[in-house]
Amino acid sequence: MANVYKPAAEVYLTGARLLGVEPAELMLVAAHPWDLEGARRAGLRTAFVDRPLEYGTGGSAHTDGGSDESVTDLLELAERLAA
């Protein structure tokens, strides 16, 4: 629908337009820092979900220090957002 691919800002802004909200009213939840950075540049809030086994036991850990939230799973994120 945006005619471009992540992490281009238009991808995230298209979602906001379709929902009829401002970008700052949305939060992208992802495990990939490049995706989160794209969303931040578009004005969205972000939540990083750590998935240390995403690439197997020998995979490298990802981090994202720029996110509004950083959690280990979606339940933890839900609890933080509800607080």
C-alpha positions in Angstrom: 0.0 0.0 0.0 2.9 2.4 0.6 4.7 1.3 -2.6 8.0 1.3 -0.7 9.6 -1.1 1.8 10.7 -0.8 5.4 12.5 1.1 6.8 11.2 3.9 4.5 9.1 6.4 6.5 6.2 6.1 4.1 5.6 2.5 5.3 4.9 3.6 8.8 3.1 6.8 7.9 0.7 4.9 5.7 -0.4 2.9 8.7 -1.1 6.0 10.6 -3.1 7.5 7.8 -5.1 4.4 7.4 -5.9 4.3 11.1 -6.7 8.0 11.1 -4.1 8.8 13.9 -1.0 10.8 14.3 2.3 8.8 14.0 3.1 9.6 17.7 -0.1 7.7 18.7 1.3 4.5 17.2 4.0 2.1 18.6 5.9 -0.2 16.4 6.9 -3.4 18.3 9.8 -5.3 16.7 12.9 -7.3 17.3 15.0 -5.6 14.6 16.8 -2.3 15.4 16.7 -1.2 11.7 13.0 -1.4 11.6 12.6 0.4 14.9 14.9 3.2 13.7 12.8 3.6 10.6 9.6 3.9 12.7 11.3 6.5 15.0 12.3 8.6 12.1 8.7 8.6 11.0 7.6 9.8 14.4 6.2 6.6 15.9 6.9 5.3 19.4 8.9 2.0 19.5 9.3 -1.1 21.6 12.2 -3.5 21.2 11.5 -7.2 22.0 14.6 -9.1 22.6 14.7 -12.5 20.8 18.1 -13.9 21.7 17.3 -17.3 20.1 16.0 -15.8 16.8 19.0 -17.1 14.8 19.6 -20.2 16.9 21.8 -20.7 20.0 24.9 -19.3 18.3 23.1 -16.2 17.1 24.2 -12.7 18.2 22.1 -10.7 20.6 20.4 -7.5 19.3 19.9 -4.4 21.3 18.1 -1.1 20.6 18.9 1.7 23.0 16.6 4.2 21.3 13.3 2.5 21.9 10.6 3.8 24.3 10.4 0.4 25.8 12.7 -2.6 25.7 11.3 -6.0 26.9 11.8 -9.7 26.7 8.3 -10.6 25.6 4.9 -9.2 24.7 3.4 -9.9 28.1 6.1 -7.7 29.7 5.3 -4.9 27.2 1.5 -5.1 27.9 2.2 -4.9 31.6 4.4 -1.8 31.2 1.9 -0.1 28.9 -1.0 -0.8 31.3 0.9 0.7 34.2 
